[in-house]
Amino acid sequence: MPRRTASPLSLVLLGLGAFLLVLAPLLAWYVEPRAKRTPIDIDQITVFRGTGSYFDTEKIKTVHDQRLTITRQVRGDVADSSKKRAVWDVSTSVDPDKSLPAADPHDSLQWTLERWVTDRKTNRPVHCCGEEPYFEGEAYLKFPFDVEKRTYLWWDNTLGATVPLTYRGPKKIQGYEGYRFTGTVKPTKTGTRQVPGRLVGLRQGQVLAEEWYANHGIELVADKRTGRIIYAAIGPRKTLRAPGGKKDRTVLLDSEKIGFTKKTQRAQVDLADDDSSRLKLVGTTLPLVSVFAGGALALVGGILVARGREARSNGSRGDGPGPDPKGPHSDTSPSALQHSTM
C-alpha cells in the first residue's frame, strides 16, 4: 500500500490552530480570574476639596465658608500581604488652607491612621495583621471586581458602621463611564468628648459632651470591571451636643460636599482605564481572537492535510497499467509470444 504523508505547512497550521483553541479557555477561565486581585504594591494619594465650616481652636469658635481639603495616602504593606490578602496603611488628614501644607499630619485639623486588610479576590475584610479599625462591609477604598447594579454596604469609619449605597445608574467622569452609588447618614451619636460647658450651652466648667455625626450625601463612582473608585464626594457634619441634648450646640466640621479634585479624577480614571483594559485583554479580547484564529487555522490545516494525503495516494498509482502480476514467465509475456512465432 502507498504511504500517506502531509506537508510540513499543513501540520504547522493544524498544530497552531489546536494550540490557540486550547489557549482561549485557559485565558478566560484561568489567567483572567487570577489577574483580578487587589494590588499590594499600591502607593497613591487622592485629594478631596470643598467649602464648609470647622471649629477654629485658636479663635475658639466655628468659622464658615472656608476651603477644606482632605488628603488620603494609601500605601500597600507588601511584607504583610500575601497571595490571598492585601494590607493597606491609610493616612487621612483634613485641613483648612491655613494648615496646608502640613509638615506634620498632627498639625492638621483632623488626622487618622488606619490599617485595612482585605481579601484580594472578594474585597471582603480579613481580620488580621494589626487591622485598625475593625471594619465590615463590601466597599470602602474600592468596590469588588465586576461591580453589579445593586446596593452595596460601604464602610463609614466616622460612623463606625456600614452605610447602604444605592445604584443610581452610569455616570461619566472625565469622559470615562462608571457606576454611580449614593447614600446618606442620619445624625447619629458616635461618642463623647470632654469640653468646656459653654460649647454646648451649659454653665459648668467641663462636661462630657456628646459627639454626633451625619453625612449630607455620599457619592461614589466605580469602574465597572476593576471596582476602582474614579470619583468620590462626601458631606460630613460633626457636632457637639449637651449630655442628653437634642440640639447641635457646636459645629466641629460641616460641608455639603467635598469631592475629588480634577487632578485626582484624571489620575483615577487613567489607572482604572489601564487596569480594565488589561483585564479585558486577557479575559475577553485574546480568548475571542484565539477561538476565531485557532478555528480558522485548524480548518485550513486540516484541509491541507487531507488534500496532501489524497494527492500522494493518487500519484503513487500512476496513469498507465501496473506490472504483470505473473512476471516475465507468464504465458502472455512478450518473450513467449515472440518465441512461438519464430
C-alpha positions, 0 to 999 in steps of 0.5 A: 500500500502507498504511504500517506504523508502531509506537508510540513505547512499543513501540520504547522497550521493544524498544530497552531490552530489546536494550540490557540483553541486550547489557549482561549479557555485557559485565558478566560477561565484561568489567567483572567480570574487570577489577574483580578486581585487587589494590588499590594504594591499600591502607593497613591494619594487622592485629594478631596476639596470643598467649602464648609465650616470647622471649629477654629481652636485658636479663635475658639469658635466655628468659622464658615465658608472656608476651603477644606481639603482632605488628603488620603495616602494609601500605601500597600504593606507588601511584607504583610500581604500575601497571595490571598490578602492585601494590607493597606496603611491609610493616612487621612488628614483634613485641613483648612488652607491655613494648615496646608501644607502640613509638615506634620499630619498632627498639625492638621485639623483632623488626622487618622491612621488606619490599617485595612486588610482585605481579601484580594479576590472578594474585597471582603475584610480579613481580620488580621495583621494589626487591622485598625479599625475593625471594619465590615462591609463590601466597599470602602477604598474600592468596590469588588471586581465586576461591580453589579447594579445593586446596593452595596454596604460601604464602610463609614469609619466616622460612623463606625458602621456600614452605610447602604449605597444605592445604584443610581445608574452610569455616570461619566467622569472625565469622559470615562463611564462608571457606576454611580452609588449614593447614600446618606447618614442620619445624625447619629451619636458616635461618642463623647468628648470632654469640653468646656460647658459653654460649647454646648450651652451649659454653665459648668466648667467641663462636661462630657459632651456628646459627639454626633455625626451625619453625612449630607450625601455620599457619592461614589463612582466605580469602574465597572470591571476593576471596582476602582473608585474614579470619583468620590464626594462626601458631606460630613457634619460633626457636632457637639451636643449637651449630655442628653441634648437634642440640639447641635450646640457646636459645629466641629466640621460641616460641608455639603460636599467635598469631592475629588479634585480634577487632578485626582479624577484624571489620575483615577480614571487613567489607572482604572482605564489601564487596569480594565483594559488589561483585564479585558485583554486577557479575559475577553479580547485574546480568548475571542481572537484565539477561538476565531484564529485557532478555528480558522487555522485548524480548518485550513490545516486540516484541509491541507492535510487531507488534500496532501494525503489524497494527492500522494495516494493518487500519484503513487498509482500512476496513469498507465497499467501496473506490472504483470502480476505473473512476471516475465514467465507468464504465458502472455509475456512478450518473450513467449509470444515472440518465441512461438512465432519464430 
